[in-house]
């Protein structure tokens, strides 16, 4: 009776399956069992894929695979395999080097020369500290000597250079505080301009217009010094400020007026604005004659 009931139930189940009545139940059972195993394996593979896909969905992965040729995938896999092998070899080499280094360190720490090396290091540290103190003393002495030399040179500056520096300061409108005598790497004296902040600028570091102002200051200072020792000679300039702008021209006119008590400056110009600027800057201290 149980067998007949089971046969009836099997017949009913086979009737629910397409082509079930025409298929051998044993074959159908084996195929369904295989399908169940495949489904379980598929679910396991999908779980593995979700774990290693780093948040990328299966649909996105399938779309990427569809746009990539199998040959490219195989080439990429071979490249990754080679890279993994190379990394493995480097890792083995690194571990081997580390093992040798650790053994070497153990040998050095346990050897008889460790105490000697420690004593040598302590002696070297003491010597280094002594040399550092000696260097600091010499460096400080060098700075003190350099400052003393600078003060001595500044105190012995030529009065003519001092006067030229004052005229140069006026010509530049205070951009330069004066002139100074500096020394190059060969300890050769050279003329420099001293900015208001104390920076020294050599002549070749000045602009063309500033160099013209420097040369004019030197010439006026020399003529003023000469007038103090001999009969004064007039200073004649022909369109002296041709390349100057109005600001520099004004400073130049004031510099000429500054030496007017010892030297008579005479300026020829073809530009009326220079005469107007002289009247505006100097007032009654200038005589403008039209020829």
BASETOR-312674 format. One record per atom (N, C-alpha, C): residue in three letters; x, y, z. Coordinates in steps of 0.001 Angstrom, whole numbers, padded with zeros to 6 digits, always signed. Layout:
ALAXYZ/...
% end
This chain:
UNK+000840-001213+000000/UNK+000000+000000+000000/UNK+000868+001255+000000/UNK+001943+001248+000771/UNK+002862+002391+000778/UNK+003529+002572-000563/UNK+003862+001443-001184/UNK+004512+001502-002504/UNK+003557+002084-003522/UNK+002256+001648-003450/UNK+001289+002172-004404/UNK+001069+003671-004175/UNK+001035+004103-002902/UNK+000857+005537-002624/UNK+002047+006348-003144/UNK+003267+005781-002945/UNK+004447+006496-003451/UNK+004435+006560-004961/UNK+004019+005461-005606/UNK+003969+005457-007076/UNK+002968+006476-007575/UNK+001822+006585-006845/UNK+000806+007560-007263/UNK+001337+008983-007096/UNK+002005+009232-005973/UNK+002570+010572-005763/UNK+003622+010908-006801/UNK+004449+009895-007170/UNK+005480+010124-008193/UNK+004841+010430-009528/UNK+003773+009672-009847/UNK+003085+009909-011118/UNK+002510+011325-011140/UNK+001955+011762-009981/UNK+001382+013113-009910/UNK+002453+014177-010083/UNK+003606+013978-009429/UNK+004713+014934-009596/UNK+005217+014958-011022/UNK+005331+013819-011640/UNK+005793+013775-013029/UNK+004793+014438-013949/UNK+003523+014352-013571/UNK+002522+015010-014400/UNK+002629+016513-014347/UNK+003113+017070-013249/UNK+003290+018525-013139/UNK+004499+019026-013916/UNK+005457+018158-014224/UNK+006693+018558-014924/UNK+006499+018404-016413/UNK+006943+019364-017229/UNK+006831+019214-018684/UNK+007587+017968-019159/UNK+006974+017222-019982/UNK+007542+015968-020525/UNK+007902+014982-019413/UNK+007293+015187-018226/UNK+007639+014319-017110/UNK+007174+012887-017304/UNK+006029+012726-017983/UNK+005507+011377-018153/UNK+006351+010562-019123/UNK+007084+011248-020015/UNK+007892+010541-021010/UNK+009330+010339-020567/UNK+009731+010832-019383/UNK+011131+010757-018944/UNK+011251+009756-017805/UNK+012403+009108-017779/UNK+012675+008120-016725/UNK+012806+008853-015390/UNK+012082+008430-014357/UNK+012161+009128-013064/UNK+013575+009148-012489/UNK+014323+008085-012654/UNK+015687+008060-012113/UNK+016562+009100-012799/UNK+016417+009240-014151/UNK+017201+010243-014882/UNK+016780+011653-014470/UNK+015440+011844-014349/UNK+014954+013154-013940/UNK+015456+013517-012552/UNK+015472+012547-011633/UNK+015938+012803-010270/UNK+017425+013185-010264/UNK+018207+012467-011082/UNK+019640+012788-011147/UNK+019865+014198-011720/UNK+019055+014549-012737/UNK+019219+015871-013341/UNK+018805+016983-012382/UNK+017719+016768-011647/UNK+017288+017773-010686/UNK+018294+017914-009540/UNK+018857+016781-009113/UNK+019876+016838-008066/UNK+021103+017627-008535/UNK+021501+017374-009797/UNK+022642+018112-010359/UNK+022337+019602-010455/UNK+021065+019905-010857/UNK+020700+021316-010957/UNK+020748+021986-009593/UNK+020289+021295-008550/UNK+020343+021858-007205/UNK+021789+022126-006785/UNK+022671+021164-007118/UNK+024083+021368-006776/UNK+024667+022576-007522/UNK+024265+022715-008804/UNK+024759+023858-009580/UNK+024241+025178-009017/UNK+022967+025177-008574/UNK+022419+026394-007982/UNK+023165+026768-006702/UNK+023449+025757-005881/UNK+024206+026038-004651/UNK+025599+026583-004968/UNK+026246+025982-005976/UNK+027578+026463-006370/UNK+027502+027888-006924/UNK+026417+028175-007708/UNK+026246+029515-008263/UNK+026075+030545-007146/UNK+025266+030202-006144/UNK+025083+031117-005035/UNK+026393+031345-004280/UNK+027198+030280-004127/UNK+028488+030419-003455/UNK+029422+031316-004250/UNK+029417+031123-005606/UNK+030281+031958-006447/UNK+029836+033428-006397/UNK+028496+033655-006392/UNK+028012+035027-006325/UNK+028374+035672-004987/UNK+028329+034897-003911/UNK+028744+035430-002618/UNK+030229+035798-002629/UNK+031070+034942-003245/UNK+032498+035264-003371/UNK+032702+036518-004219/UNK+031922+036621-005314/UNK+032046+037775-006195/UNK+031667+039061-005460/UNK+030582+039010-004682/UNK+030168+040198-003938/UNK+031214+040598-002905/UNK+031936+039616-002363/UNK+032938+039913-001348/UNK+034179+040582-001936/UNK+034558+040188-003149/UNK+035793+040718-003753/UNK+035533+041810-004779/UNK+034262+042125-005075/UNK+033954+043100-006132/UNK+034075+044533-005667/UNK+034331+044758-004378/UNK+034554+046104-003846/UNK+033377+047034-004146/UNK+032145+046506-003946/UNK+030956+047335-004098/UNK+030412+047424-005503/UNK+031060+046829-006500/UNK+030580+046857-007885/UNK+029554+045749-008062/UNK+028420+046070-008688/UNK+027360+045081-008863/UNK+027720+044091-009961/UNK+026994+042982-009953/UNK+027237+041941-010963/UNK+026901+042459-012355/UNK+025861+043293-012447/UNK+025479+043829-013761/UNK+026591+044723-014322/UNK+027201+045541-013466/UNK+028292+046404-013930/UNK+029495+045566-014360/UNK+029787+044510-013613/UNK+030896+043638-014000/UNK+030630+042968-015336/UNK+029379+042515-015534/UNK+029045+041886-016815/UNK+029153+042881-017965/UNK+028763+044146-017708/UNK+028874+045169-018763/UNK+030342+045433-019108/UNK+031209+045475-018075/UNK+032638+045681-018341/UNK+033229+044510-019112/UNK+032816+043284-018741/UNK+033341+042105-019431/UNK+032872+042083-020878/UNK+031627+042529-021101/UNK+031101+042527-022466/UNK+031882+043473-023365/UNK+032428+044563-022787/UNK+033189+045513-023592/UNK+034668+045203-023687/UNK+035104+044084-023129/UNK+036514+043711-023149/UNK+036668+042360-023839/UNK+037678+042286-024707/UNK+037881+041028-025427/UNK+038493+039979-024504/UNK+038209+038725-024761/UNK+038805+037662-023936/UNK+040330+037663-023976/UNK+040878+037993-025138/UNK+042343+038012-025232/UNK+042934+039065-024297/UNK+042270+040251-024200/UNK+042768+041300-023312/UNK+042677+040856-021860/UNK+041568+040147-021524/UNK+041428+039663-020150/UNK+042516+038654-019820/UNK+042775+037745-020746/UNK+043818+036741-020502/UNK+045191+037409-020379/UNK+045442+038418-021223/UNK+046733+039118-021136/UNK+046870+039835-019793/UNK+045751+040465-019338/UNK+045799+041141-018047/UNK+046022+040159-016908/UNK+045379+038988-017005/UNK+045562+037974-015969/UNK+046996+037468-015949/UNK+047559+037256-017145/UNK+048961+036811-017195/UNK+049886+037879-016612/UNK+049594+039174-016927/UNK+050413+040242-016354/UNK+050311+040290-014840/UNK+049098+040117-014316/UNK+048930+040103-012869/UNK+049656+038923-012238/UNK+049609+037782-012925/UNK+050306+036612-012393/UNK+051810+036849-012345/UNK+052351+037455-013426/UNK+053784+037749-013440/UNK+054138+038769-012353/UNK+053269+039785-012182/UNK+053536+040788-011146/UNK+053489+040166-009757/UNK+052526+039266-009563/UNK+052430+038593-008264/UNK+053676+037758-008006/UNK+054167+037080-009057/UNK+055371+036271-008897/UNK+056575+037148-008578/UNK+056673+038315-009272/UNK+057793+039223-009008/UNK+057729+039768-007580/UNK+056512+040109-007136/UNK+056365+040596-005767/UNK+056738+039518-004756/UNK+056359+038289-005083/UNK+056704+037197-004181/UNK+058218+037025-004094/UNK+058900+037132-005245/UNK+060358+036992-005243/UNK+061015+038116-004460/UNK+060503+039360-004647/UNK+061079+040483-003901/UNK+060822+040338-002409/UNK+059631+039818-002074/UNK+059355+039595-000666/UNK+060291+038578-000054/UNK+060553+037491-000802/UNK+061487+036490-000296/UNK+062880+037081-000125/UNK+063313+037902-001124/UNK+064637+038529-001026/UNK+064698+039493+000170/UNK+063598+040257+000385/UNK+063578+041188+001511/UNK+063648+040446+002844/UNK+062909+039338+002938/UNK+062954+038564+004179/UNK+064348+037979+004400/UNK+064984+037536+003298/UNK+066329+036987+003428/UNK+067315+038065+003880/UNK+067205+039264+003289/UNK+068084+040364+003702/UNK+067846+040737+005168/UNK+066586+040759+005552/UNK+066283+041085+006940/UNK+066870+040029+007887/UNK+066760+038769+007495/UNK+067297+037704+008346/UNK+068810+037844+008485/UNK+069499+038141+007352/UNK+070961+038307+007411/UNK+071327+039524+008263/UNK+070552+040622+008113/UNK+070843+041821+008892/UNK+070645+041580+010382/UNK+069592+040855+010719/UNK+069370+040562+012139/UNK+070480+039695+012710/UNK+070932+038717+011924/UNK+072044+037885+012406/UNK+073314+038719+012543/UNK+073536+039631+011588/UNK+074708+040491+011653/UNK+074647+041391+012881/UNK+073451+041956+013150/UNK+073307+042804+014324/UNK+073557+042020+015610/UNK+073050+040784+015647/UNK+073272+039951+016831/UNK+074762+039679+017030/UNK+075473+039436+015899/UNK+076915+039188+016002/UNK+077647+040422+016505/UNK+077223+041610+015983/UNK+077895+042842+016400/UNK+077609+043164+017863/UNK+076370+042951+018282/UNK+076029+043252+019668/UNK+076722+042304+020645/UNK+076922+041082+020224/UNK+077559+040129+021136/UNK+079058+040034+020976/UNK+079628+040765+020014/UNK+081064+040677+019774/UNK+081864+041465+020791/UNK+083154+041228+020759/UNK+084044+041911+021708/UNK+084305+043350+021313/UNK+083999+043757+020035/UNK+084290+045120+019590/UNK+083194+046110+019910/UNK+082076+045655+020484/UNK+080973+046567+020768/UNK+081385+047630+021779/UNK+082089+047218+022839/UNK+082499+048183+023856/UNK+083502+049185+023291/UNK+084417+048685+022429/UNK+085391+049585+021817/UNK+084698+050602+020904/UNK+083711+050112+020119/UNK+082988+051027+019237/UNK+082222+052075+020031/UNK+081637+051658+021177/UNK+080927+052614+022013/UNK+081870+053674+022568/UNK+083063+053241+022988/UNK+084035+054201+023512/UNK+084488+055167+022417/UNK+084700+054649+021189/UNK+085096+055516+020083/UNK+083998+056526+019752/UNK+082750+056071+019821/UNK+081655+056990+019529/UNK+081596+058101+020573/UNK+081760+057747+021848/UNK+081752+058757+022894/UNK+082885+059759+022706/UNK+084075+059235+022327/UNK+085208+060129+022100/UNK+084946+061057+020920/UNK+084331+060505+019848/UNK+084029+061334+018677/UNK+083001+062404+019026/UNK+082008+062048+019849/UNK+081011+063040+020253/UNK+081643+064157+021072/UNK+082564+063798+021965/UNK+083243+064827+022757/UNK+084097+065724+021866/UNK+084813+065108+020906/UNK+085631+065900+019985/UNK+084769+066815+019130/UNK+083622+066288+018678/UNK+082714+067105+017871/UNK+082195+068293+018666/UNK+081845+068070+019932/UNK+081369+069172+020764/UNK+082455+070229+020950/UNK+083699+069783+021144/UNK+084797+070734+021293/UNK+085028+071545+020029/UNK+084985+070875+018875/UNK+085172+071588+017602/UNK+084022+072552+017345/UNK+082813+072163+017747/UNK+081668+073058+017555/UNK+081839+074330+018377/UNK+082298+074180+019629/UNK+082549+075372+020451/UNK+083646+076236+019844/UNK+084696+075576+019342/UNK+085795+076329+018732/UNK+085301+077079+017491/UNK+084454+076411+016683/UNK+083925+077082+015484/UNK+083066+078276+015874/UNK+082248+078123+016934/UNK+081389+079223+017358/UNK+082225+080422+017803/UNK+083315+080140+018529/UNK+084181+081238+018975/UNK+084822+081943+017785/UNK+085331+081151+016826/UNK+085959+081753+015646/UNK+084953+082527+014805/UNK+083754+081978+014687/UNK+082730+082667+013906/UNK+082365+083998+014555/UNK+082190+083998+015881/UNK+081877+085229+016589/UNK+083016+086239+016471/UNK+084254+085739+016562/UNK+085400+086636+016414/UNK+085440+087236+015014/UNK+085131+086405+014001/UNK+085115+086919+012631/UNK+084067+088005+012440/UNK+082887+087797+013032/UNK+081849+088819+012922/UNK+082259+090104+013621/UNK+082880+089980+014792/UNK+083322+091178+015515/UNK+084399+091924+014731/UNK+085346+091157+014166/UNK+086413+091803+013389/UNK+085843+092473+012151/UNK+084899+091783+011481/UNK+084289+092383+010299/UNK+083541+093654+010627/UNK+082830+093666+011753/UNK+082119+094876+012158/UNK+083095+096008+012473/UNK+084195+095652+013163/UNK+085188+096683+013489/UNK+085826+097249+012228/UNK+086128+096380+011277/UNK+086722+096865+010024/UNK+085748+097767+009281/UNK+084453+097365+009266/UNK+083461+098194+008594/UNK+083339+099569+009235/UNK+083362+099595+010561/UNK+083288+100896+011237/UNK+084522+101736+010965/UNK+085691+101093+010951/UNK+086920+101826+010680/UNK+086908+102412+009271/UNK+086457+101599+008311/UNK+086410+102092+006937/UNK+085388+103216+006798/UNK+084233+103056+007499/UNK+083223+104110+007425/UNK+083731+105402+008042/UNK+084532+105314+009119/UNK+085054+106515+009759/UNK+086121+107208+008933/UNK+086783+106443+008067/UNK+087844+107019+007241/UNK+087362+107357+005832/UNK+086076+107445+005629/UNK+085558+107709+004294/UNK+085957+109105+003830/UNK+086271+109201+002567/UNK+086694+110459+001967/UNK+085564+111486+002070/UNK+085888+112729+002509/UNK+084836+113767+002570/UNK+084204+114028+001214/UNK+084987+113890+000143/UNK+084433+114079-001195/UNK+083366+113028-001490/UNK+083629+111781-001053/UNK+082653+110709-001252/UNK+081408+110946-000405/UNK+081610+111484+000801/UNK+080470+111799+001653/UNK+079578+112859+001015/UNK+080214+113925+000458/UNK+079444+114982-000197/UNK+078738+114447-001434/UNK+079426+113608-002217/UNK+078798+113021-003395/UNK+077617+112136-002990/UNK+077745+111451-001854/UNK+076638+110632-001375/UNK+075430+111465-001006/UNK+075666+112617-000382/UNK+074552+113495-000033/UNK+073850+114013-001291/UNK+074651+114413-002308/UNK+074060+114869-003571/UNK+073320+113726-004269/UNK+073882+112534-004205/UNK+073244+111364-004831/UNK+071914+111050-004145/UNK+071865+111199-002834/UNK+070616+110980-002117/UNK+069559+111981-002549/UNK+069967+113236-002715/UNK+069009+114232-003179/UNK+068555+113972-004604/UNK+069494+113573-005476/UNK+069144+113304-006875/UNK+068162+112144-007002/UNK+068280+111147-006130/UNK+067391+109985-006201/UNK+066136+110153-005358/UNK+065934+111339-004775/UNK+064736+111564-003989/UNK+064681+110740-002714/UNK+065829+110396-002160/UNK+065879+109617-000921/UNK+065840+108124-001124/UNK+065765+107664-002393/UNK+065788+106213-002621/UNK+067114+105616-002171/UNK+068192+106393-002296/UNK+069501+105988-001787/UNK+069910+106977-000703/UNK+070462+106435+000384/UNK+070866+107288+001500/UNK+072222+107927+001243/UNK+072998+107393+000321/UNK+074314+107951+000036/UNK+075177+106941-000686/UNK+076492+107156-000626/UNK+077475+106295-001269/UNK+078362+105664-000204/UNK+078945+104534-000554/UNK+079832+103833+000370/UNK+080928+103159-000432/UNK+082022+102876+000256/UNK+083137+102166-000355/UNK+083134+100736+000181/UNK+082888+099805-000717/UNK+082822+098393-000350/UNK+084057+097694-000905/UNK+084232+096432-000546/UNK+085380+095646-000994/UNK+084869+094328-001560/UNK+085419+093938-002720/UNK+084988+092702-003364/UNK+085712+091505-002762/UNK+085565+090330-003413/UNK+086177+089111-002882/UNK+087700+089208-002835/UNK+088289+089997-003722/UNK+089736+090190-003726/UNK+090192+091335-002852/UNK+089305+091862-002007/UNK+089593+092978-001103/UNK+089976+094232-001884/UNK+089425+094365-003109/UNK+089642+095570-003898/UNK+088481+096529-003633/UNK+088787+097820-003394/UNK+087708+098772-003107/UNK+086850+099013-004348/UNK+085581+099240-004137/UNK+084655+099546-005217/UNK+083575+100476-004678/UNK+083034+101301-005562/UNK+082022+102277-005184/UNK+080647+101610-005232/UNK+079843+101855-004217/UNK+078505+101285-004145/UNK+077525+102350-003676/UNK+076277+102154-004031/UNK+075203+102995-003531/UNK+074556+102351-002323/UNK+074286+103127-001285/UNK+073674+102611-000063/UNK+072212+103021-000016/UNK+071345+102006-000081/UNK+069919+102288-000032/UNK+069506+102773+001356/UNK+068278+103250+001435/UNK+067782+103769+002713/UNK+067742+102681+003778/UNK+067550+101418+003357/UNK+067533+100316+004310/UNK+068903+099789+004674/UNK+069972+100350+004103/UNK+071332+099912+004420/UNK+071928+098964+003408/UNK+071160+098497+002427/UNK+071678+097566+001425/UNK+072644+098286+000488/UNK+073784+097632+000183/UNK+074773+098201-000725/UNK+074558+097636-002124/UNK+074535+098522-003114/UNK+074304+098122-004505/UNK+075503+098589-005317/UNK+076238+097681-005991/UNK+077364+098115-006812/UNK+076889+098916-008017/UNK+077837+099582-008666/UNK+077481+100455-009783/UNK+076839+099656-010906/UNK+077374+098465-011192/UNK+076793+097673-012278/UNK+075418+097120-011921/UNK+075015+097237-010660/UNK+073680+096808-010269/UNK+072652+097923-010310/UNK+073067+099147-010633/UNK+072149+100280-010723/UNK+071521+100340-012104/UNK+070343+100937-012176/UNK+069725+101159-013480/UNK+070468+102263-014230/UNK+070183+102384-015519/UNK+070896+103365-016331/UNK+070624+104788-015841/UNK+069364+105075-015514/UNK+069037+106415-015015/UNK+069687+106708-013685/UNK+069734+105699-012795/UNK+070375+105909-011485/UNK+071870+106093-011641/UNK+072486+105373-012610/UNK+073926+105581-012852/UNK+074196+106995-013343/UNK+073303+107529-014198/UNK+073475+108919-014641/UNK+073412+109874-013449/UNK+072494+109614-012521/UNK+072421+110449-011318/UNK+073691+110322-010479/UNK+074250+109099-010398/UNK+075489+108895-009643/UNK+076638+109680-010263/UNK+076784+109607-011592/UNK+077877+110329-012252/UNK+077729+111844-012065/UNK+076493+112339-012117/UNK+076272+113773-011917/UNK+076634+114162-010487/UNK+076275+113337-009501/UNK+076612+113639-008109/UNK+078119+113673-007918/UNK+078849+112724-008519/UNK+080304+112701-008385/UNK+080930+113947-009022/UNK+080417+114337-010188/UNK+080999+115505-010856/UNK+080725+116784-010078/UNK+079519+116942-009571/UNK+079201+118145-008801/UNK+080018+118201-007505/UNK+080189+117044-006847/UNK+080987+117032-005621/UNK+082441+117391-005916/UNK+082972+116887-007052/UNK+084367+117217-007391/UNK+084517+118711-007680/UNK+083565+119277-008447/UNK+083655+120706-008759/UNK+083522+121550-007499/UNK+082643+121121-006589/UNK+082488+121863-005340/UNK+083761+121790-004505/UNK+084406+120620-004476/UNK+085667+120485-003747/UNK+086765+121307-004407/UNK+086794+121304-005752/UNK+087803+122079-006472/UNK+087618+123583-006219/UNK+086355+124010-006140/UNK+086091+125432-005907/UNK+086544+125855-004517/UNK+086636+124919-003580/UNK+087115+125267-002246/UNK+088613+125408-002182/UNK+089332+124889-003209/UNK+090790+124949-003195/UNK+091359+125863-004267/UNK+090534+126263-005244/UNK+091027+127098-006342/UNK+089894+128008-006798/UNK+090159+128751-007854/UNK+089130+129651-008380/UNK+087960+128832-008910/UNK+086753+129141-008465/UNK+085593+128354-008886/UNK+085408+128414-010397/UNK+085008+127295-010965/UNK+084708+127216-012388/UNK+083222+126915-012547/UNK+082578+127528-013533/UNK+081143+127275-013711/UNK+080900+125852-014224/UNK+079719+125361-013925/UNK+079308+124043-014421/UNK+078262+124285-015499/UNK+078563+123865-016715/UNK+077680+124092-017847/UNK+077130+122750-018301/UNK+075810+122636-018348/UNK+075153+121419-018820/UNK+074235+121730-019967/UNK+074315+120950-021037/UNK+073495+121156-022233/UNK+072442+120051-022296/UNK+071189+120440-022023/UNK+070088+119461-021958/UNK+070510+118274-021093/UNK+070949+118593-019906/UNK+071499+117579-018995/UNK+070457+116551-018583/UNK+069198+116977-018514/UNK+068136+116081-018038/UNK+067256+115598-019184/UNK+067859+115407-020346/UNK+067079+115020-021527/UNK+066420+113665-021329/UNK+067107+112750-020661/UNK+066566+111400-020476/UNK+065861+111231-019133/UNK+065718+112336-018356/UNK+065092+112249-017042/UNK+063591+112504-017166/UNK+062810+111887-016280/UNK+061405+112255-016175/UNK+061301+113496-015287/UNK+060068+113972-015071/UNK+059888+115222-014325/UNK+060385+115096-012887/UNK+060156+113901-012269/UNK+060593+113744-010870/UNK+062113+113818-010773/UNK+062805+113082-011668/UNK+064265+113111-011627/UNK+064806+114476-012047/UNK+064118+115131-012984/UNK+064560+116468-013395/UNK+064466+117438-012229/UNK+063370+117339-011465/UNK+063226+118203-010295/UNK+064326+117969-009276/UNK+064642+116693-009011/UNK+065732+116397-008072/UNK+067073+116910-008615/UNK+067263+116794-009940/UNK+068511+117284-010519/UNK+068659+118787-010404/UNK+067564+119533-010622/UNK+067620+120986-010467/UNK+067933+121372-009026/UNK+067360+120634-008071/UNK+067650+120929-006672/UNK+069108+120619-006333/UNK+069691+119574-006969/UNK+071101+119268-006730/UNK+071999+120369-007288/UNK+071654+120917-008454/UNK+072434+122029-008995/UNK+072353+123247-008085/UNK+071163+123468-007547/UNK+071029+124606-006638/UNK+071803+124385-005348/UNK+071972+123101-004938/UNK+072677+122818-003684/UNK+074150+123187-003758/UNK+074735+123185-004976/UNK+076157+123549-005116/UNK+076311+124988-005597/UNK+075196+125718-005640/UNK+075243+127074-006196/UNK+075993+128067-005346/UNK+076237+127754-004063/UNK+076969+128715-003239/UNK+078459+128675-003510/UNK+078958+127614-004177/UNK+080391+127527-004507/UNK+080638+127454-006015/UNK+079733+126838-006739/UNK+079887+126675-008193/UNK+078671+127279-008865/UNK+078882+127976-009983/UNK+077756+128543-010704/UNK+077276+127536-011744/UNK+076152+126880-011517/UNK+075632+125946-012510/UNK+074839+126689-013587/UNK+075132+126369-014828/UNK+074440+126951-015976/UNK+073867+125793-016781/UNK+072561+125826-017030/UNK+071886+124725-017721/UNK+071205+125258-018963/UNK+071581+124702-020112/UNK+070909+125010-021368/UNK+069857+123930-021630/UNK+068694+124376-022081/UNK+067644+123407-022394/UNK+066784+123926-023524/UNK+066275+123016-024323/UNK+065353+123348-025405/UNK+063903+123098-024996/UNK+063688+122701-023764/UNK+062354+122310-023313/UNK+061858+123316-022279/UNK+060726+123952-022604/UNK+060196+124980-021716/UNK+059749+124385-020381/UNK+059295+123113-020391/UNK+058800+122561-019126/UNK+059925+122420-018092/UNK+061200+122312-018559/UNK+062313+122263-017621/UNK+062462+123613-016911/UNK+062312+124720-017691/UNK+062380+126052-017084/UNK+061221+126261-016120/UNK+060028+125833-016517/UNK+058868+125977-015623/UNK+059076+125159-014343/UNK+059645+123966-014491/UNK+059896+123137-013320/UNK+060938+123770-012410/UNK+061959+124443-013016/UNK+062980+125122-012213/UNK+062364+126276-011421/UNK+061475+127059-012071/UNK+060814+128154-011340/UNK+059970+127601-010196/UNK+059260+126462-010467/UNK+058384+125908-009430/UNK+059177+125327-008269/UNK+060301+124677-008549/UNK+061082+124027-007490/UNK+061995+125001-006742/UNK+062611+125960-007471/UNK+063671+126784-006876/UNK+063237+128198-006582/UNK+062173+128652-007221/UNK+061681+130002-006935/UNK+062684+131070-007309/UNK+063012+131937-006360/UNK+063915+133058-006641/UNK+065371+132613-006701/UNK+065676+131368-006361/UNK+067067+130913-006395/UNK+067540+130602-007801/UNK+066687+130757-008813/UNK+067070+130445-010196/UNK+066783+131649-011061/UNK+067665+131860-012034/UNK+067463+132891-013063/UNK+067224+132192-014378/UNK+066075+132433-014993/UNK+065726+131821-016279/UNK+065873+132877-017347/UNK+066745+132605-018289/UNK+067017+133537-019391/UNK+066615+132860-020690/UNK+065778+133534-021465/UNK+065361+132992-022756/UNK+066248+133579-023840/UNK+066827+132711-024686/UNK+067750+133148-025738/UNK+067061+133096-027093/
% end
